[in-house]
Amino acid sequence: MNIYEKMMSIDRRILFILIAVSVIIPLLKPLLLPINVTKEVRHLYEFIDSLKPGEAILLSLDYDPSTMAECHPMALGILRHCFGKGIKVMVTSLARPEGLGTAEMALTQAAREYEKKNGEDYVFLGYKPAPGAVMLSMGENFRLAFPNDYYGTSMEDIPMMRGIKNYKDLKIVITISGSGIIDTWVIYAGGRYGVPIGAGVTAVMATDYYKYLQSGQLVGLLGGLKGAAEYEKLIRHPDMATKGMDGQNMAHLLIVFFIVIGNIGYILGKRAKSTKGK
């Protein structure tokens, strides 16, 4: 077997092992490869960064375990940003009931990191079915949709909720989603009540929501793992998304390398055969 045939017939098991290594190493020791921040991510960051301590936002974590890899780092990034600035956060999950677990996980982790207290610095509203009706109810009074928080405490007994009645008392609503519920937030919360909307979506969904950015219906947009990594860079807190992008970039570079090697082997082998034929 000549060198050209060897280049064309590398054992696929070797390729699988190399791909695995290229992903695992950055996860264990981040390479911190350069990340360019896009304007749609920067706009959302700057909006939140402009808020004052004590002001409140609503963060709807509308994703479940199936899209957790991309959406969870976004949720943590925004929660860390808010808690670091002393911004109050109301958290809900309206897309699917199974999203409750991932929402509570993100909220609990960020609150522990910044020593924030339930009822004073954040409120976890939980899940209610019929998201459109819930959003409209919250536009009138949060207590209509959620008379109690997720843990059963009456909204009237929660210190943070004093002075917060509806969207008018919030600075922005942000939805992190792996589904089309963003459209519902834009229509009912943004369109009906005029509250600014920000969003985070999986990479495959991102292009569908640039129309809302262009029309001004979204303040900003985080797209996929890269969007989450960009936000981590802005808040200077590299974590899961940054590690994931390092692994993804290394794997892509390795794949491109082997594509080039395979094509070089094919072209040189073809030329060698044509030369022999002459």
JOJO-V453059 format. One record per residue. N is the residue number from 1. OMEGA is omega in whole degrees, 0 to 359 (NA if undefined). D_FIRST is the distance of its C-alpha to the first C-alpha in Angstrom with 1 decimal. Layout:
# JOJO-V453059
n->N omega->OMEGA d_first->D_FIRST
n->N omega->OMEGA d_first->D_FIRST
This chain:
# JOJO-V453059
n->1 omega->180 d_first->0.0
n->2 omega->185 d_first->3.8
n->3 omega->181 d_first->6.8
n->4 omega->178 d_first->8.1
n->5 omega->177 d_first->6.0
n->6 omega->179 d_first->6.6
n->7 omega->182 d_first->10.1
n->8 omega->187 d_first->10.6
n->9 omega->176 d_first->10.0
n->10 omega->181 d_first->12.1
n->11 omega->183 d_first->14.1
n->12 omega->178 d_first->17.4
n->13 omega->176 d_first->19.4
n->14 omega->179 d_first->18.4
n->15 omega->181 d_first->19.7
n->16 omega->180 d_first->22.8
n->17 omega->180 d_first->23.5
n->18 omega->177 d_first->23.3
n->19 omega->180 d_first->25.5
n->20 omega->180 d_first->28.0
n->21 omega->182 d_first->28.1
n->22 omega->178 d_first->28.7
n->23 omega->185 d_first->31.6
n->24 omega->183 d_first->33.1
n->25 omega->178 d_first->33.4
n->26 omega->178 d_first->35.7
n->27 omega->179 d_first->37.8
n->28 omega->179 d_first->38.5
n->29 omega->182 d_first->39.0
n->30 omega->179 d_first->39.7
n->31 omega->181 d_first->38.2
n->32 omega->177 d_first->41.1
n->33 omega->182 d_first->39.1
n->34 omega->178 d_first->41.4
n->35 omega->178 d_first->43.0
n->36 omega->182 d_first->44.9
n->37 omega->179 d_first->48.0
n->38 omega->186 d_first->48.8
n->39 omega->181 d_first->52.4
n->40 omega->175 d_first->52.8
n->41 omega->180 d_first->52.0
n->42 omega->181 d_first->54.2
n->43 omega->179 d_first->57.1
n->44 omega->178 d_first->57.2
n->45 omega->183 d_first->56.9
n->46 omega->178 d_first->59.7
n->47 omega->180 d_first->61.9
n->48 omega->182 d_first->61.8
n->49 omega->180 d_first->62.1
n->50 omega->182 d_first->65.3
n->51 omega->181 d_first->67.0
n->52 omega->176 d_first->69.7
n->53 omega->180 d_first->69.9
n->54 omega->176 d_first->71.7
n->55 omega->189 d_first->70.6
n->56 omega->174 d_first->68.8
n->57 omega->172 d_first->65.8
n->58 omega->179 d_first->64.5
n->59 omega->180 d_first->60.9
n->60 omega->182 d_first->59.7
n->61 omega->189 d_first->56.5
n->62 omega->178 d_first->55.5
n->63 omega->180 d_first->52.1
n->64 omega->184 d_first->51.0
n->65 omega->182 d_first->48.2
n->66 omega->179 d_first->45.7
n->67 omega->185 d_first->45.9
n->68 omega->184 d_first->46.8
n->69 omega->180 d_first->43.6
n->70 omega->188 d_first->44.6
n->71 omega->184 d_first->48.3
n->72 omega->177 d_first->49.3
n->73 omega->177 d_first->48.4
n->74 omega->181 d_first->50.5
n->75 omega->180 d_first->53.5
n->76 omega->180 d_first->53.3
n->77 omega->181 d_first->53.1
n->78 omega->178 d_first->56.2
n->79 omega->179 d_first->58.1
n->80 omega->179 d_first->57.4
n->81 omega->181 d_first->58.5
n->82 omega->181 d_first->61.7
n->83 omega->179 d_first->62.6
n->84 omega->180 d_first->62.0
n->85 omega->180 d_first->64.5
n->86 omega->179 d_first->67.0
n->87 omega->179 d_first->66.5
n->88 omega->184 d_first->67.7
n->89 omega->168 d_first->65.2
n->90 omega->183 d_first->65.9
n->91 omega->175 d_first->62.9
n->92 omega->177 d_first->62.4
n->93 omega->190 d_first->59.8
n->94 omega->185 d_first->60.7
n->95 omega->183 d_first->57.5
n->96 omega->180 d_first->56.9
n->97 omega->181 d_first->58.6
n->98 omega->177 d_first->55.3
n->99 omega->180 d_first->55.2
n->100 omega->183 d_first->58.1
n->101 omega->180 d_first->56.0
n->102 omega->178 d_first->53.6
n->103 omega->180 d_first->56.5
n->104 omega->180 d_first->58.5
n->105 omega->179 d_first->55.5
n->106 omega->182 d_first->55.0
n->107 omega->181 d_first->58.8
n->108 omega->181 d_first->59.3
n->109 omega->181 d_first->56.5
n->110 omega->180 d_first->57.7
n->111 omega->179 d_first->61.3
n->112 omega->181 d_first->60.6
n->113 omega->185 d_first->58.8
n->114 omega->177 d_first->61.8
n->115 omega->179 d_first->64.5
n->116 omega->186 d_first->65.8
n->117 omega->175 d_first->68.3
n->118 omega->179 d_first->68.3
n->119 omega->179 d_first->71.4
n->120 omega->182 d_first->71.9
n->121 omega->179 d_first->68.7
n->122 omega->176 d_first->66.9
n->123 omega->177 d_first->67.6
n->124 omega->184 d_first->65.3
n->125 omega->180 d_first->66.6
n->126 omega->187 d_first->64.1
n->127 omega->170 d_first->63.3
n->128 omega->178 d_first->65.6
n->129 omega->181 d_first->64.6
n->130 omega->187 d_first->65.2
n->131 omega->180 d_first->63.9
n->132 omega->179 d_first->65.7
n->133 omega->179 d_first->69.1
n->134 omega->180 d_first->68.4
n->135 omega->178 d_first->67.5
n->136 omega->178 d_first->70.7
n->137 omega->179 d_first->72.8
n->138 omega->178 d_first->71.4
n->139 omega->176 d_first->72.5
n->140 omega->180 d_first->76.0
n->141 omega->180 d_first->76.0
n->142 omega->184 d_first->73.2
n->143 omega->176 d_first->75.6
n->144 omega->180 d_first->75.8
n->145 omega->184 d_first->72.1
n->146 omega->177 d_first->71.9
n->147 omega->176 d_first->75.3
n->148 omega->174 d_first->73.4
n->149 omega->184 d_first->70.2
n->150 omega->184 d_first->67.3
n->151 omega->175 d_first->69.0
n->152 omega->179 d_first->72.4
n->153 omega->179 d_first->74.3
n->154 omega->180 d_first->76.7
n->155 omega->180 d_first->75.8
n->156 omega->182 d_first->79.4
n->157 omega->182 d_first->78.8
n->158 omega->183 d_first->75.7
n->159 omega->183 d_first->76.7
n->160 omega->185 d_first->73.9
n->161 omega->176 d_first->75.0
n->162 omega->182 d_first->78.4
n->163 omega->177 d_first->78.6
n->164 omega->182 d_first->75.5
n->165 omega->183 d_first->76.5
n->166 omega->184 d_first->73.9
n->167 omega->181 d_first->71.3
n->168 omega->181 d_first->73.9
n->169 omega->178 d_first->73.8
n->170 omega->179 d_first->70.0
n->171 omega->182 d_first->68.2
n->172 omega->170 d_first->65.0
n->173 omega->179 d_first->63.2
n->174 omega->176 d_first->59.5
n->175 omega->174 d_first->57.3
n->176 omega->193 d_first->53.8
n->177 omega->171 d_first->52.4
n->178 omega->181 d_first->49.5
n->179 omega->182 d_first->51.7
n->180 omega->181 d_first->53.9
n->181 omega->178 d_first->57.0
n->182 omega->178 d_first->56.9
n->183 omega->181 d_first->58.4
n->184 omega->177 d_first->61.3
n->185 omega->181 d_first->61.9
n->186 omega->183 d_first->61.9
n->187 omega->189 d_first->64.4
n->188 omega->181 d_first->66.7
n->189 omega->181 d_first->66.7
n->190 omega->183 d_first->65.9
n->191 omega->184 d_first->67.5
n->192 omega->187 d_first->70.5
n->193 omega->173 d_first->71.4
n->194 omega->179 d_first->69.9
n->195 omega->177 d_first->68.0
n->196 omega->181 d_first->64.9
n->197 omega->171 d_first->61.6
n->198 omega->185 d_first->58.4
n->199 omega->171 d_first->55.2
n->200 omega->185 d_first->51.8
n->201 omega->174 d_first->49.2
n->202 omega->184 d_first->45.6
n->203 omega->183 d_first->43.1
n->204 omega->180 d_first->42.8
n->205 omega->193 d_first->46.6
n->206 omega->185 d_first->47.3
n->207 omega->180 d_first->47.2
n->208 omega->188 d_first->49.9
n->209 omega->175 d_first->52.4
n->210 omega->177 d_first->52.2
n->211 omega->178 d_first->55.0
n->212 omega->175 d_first->57.3
n->213 omega->183 d_first->56.4
n->214 omega->180 d_first->57.3
n->215 omega->180 d_first->60.5
n->216 omega->180 d_first->61.5
n->217 omega->172 d_first->61.6
n->218 omega->177 d_first->59.1
n->219 omega->182 d_first->59.7
n->220 omega->185 d_first->56.0
n->221 omega->172 d_first->52.8
n->222 omega->183 d_first->50.0
n->223 omega->174 d_first->46.8
n->224 omega->182 d_first->44.3
n->225 omega->180 d_first->42.8
n->226 omega->178 d_first->42.8
n->227 omega->178 d_first->46.5
n->228 omega->179 d_first->47.2
n->229 omega->177 d_first->45.3
n->230 omega->180 d_first->47.3
n->231 omega->176 d_first->50.5
n->232 omega->179 d_first->49.5
n->233 omega->182 d_first->49.1
n->234 omega->180 d_first->52.5
n->235 omega->179 d_first->54.3
n->236 omega->179 d_first->52.4
n->237 omega->180 d_first->51.3
n->238 omega->183 d_first->47.4
n->239 omega->188 d_first->46.5
n->240 omega->183 d_first->44.4
n->241 omega->179 d_first->43.6
n->242 omega->177 d_first->42.7
n->243 omega->181 d_first->40.3
n->244 omega->179 d_first->38.9
n->245 omega->175 d_first->38.3
n->246 omega->180 d_first->36.5
n->247 omega->180 d_first->34.1
n->248 omega->180 d_first->33.7
n->249 omega->180 d_first->33.1
n->250 omega->179 d_first->30.4
n->251 omega->179 d_first->28.6
n->252 omega->178 d_first->28.9
n->253 omega->180 d_first->27.6
n->254 omega->179 d_first->24.5
n->255 omega->178 d_first->23.9
n->256 omega->179 d_first->24.4
n->257 omega->182 d_first->22.0
n->258 omega->174 d_first->19.1
n->259 omega->179 d_first->20.3
n->260 omega->179 d_first->20.1
n->261 omega->180 d_first->16.6
n->262 omega->180 d_first->15.4
n->263 omega->177 d_first->17.4
n->264 omega->179 d_first->16.2
n->265 omega->180 d_first->12.5
n->266 omega->183 d_first->13.8
n->267 omega->180 d_first->16.1
n->268 omega->178 d_first->14.0
n->269 omega->179 d_first->11.3
n->270 omega->178 d_first->14.3
n->271 omega->180 d_first->15.9
n->272 omega->179 d_first->13.1
n->273 omega->180 d_first->13.3
n->274 omega->178 d_first->17.1
n->275 omega->179 d_first->17.2
n->276 omega->181 d_first->15.5
n->277 omega->179 d_first->17.9
n->278 omega->NA d_first->20.8
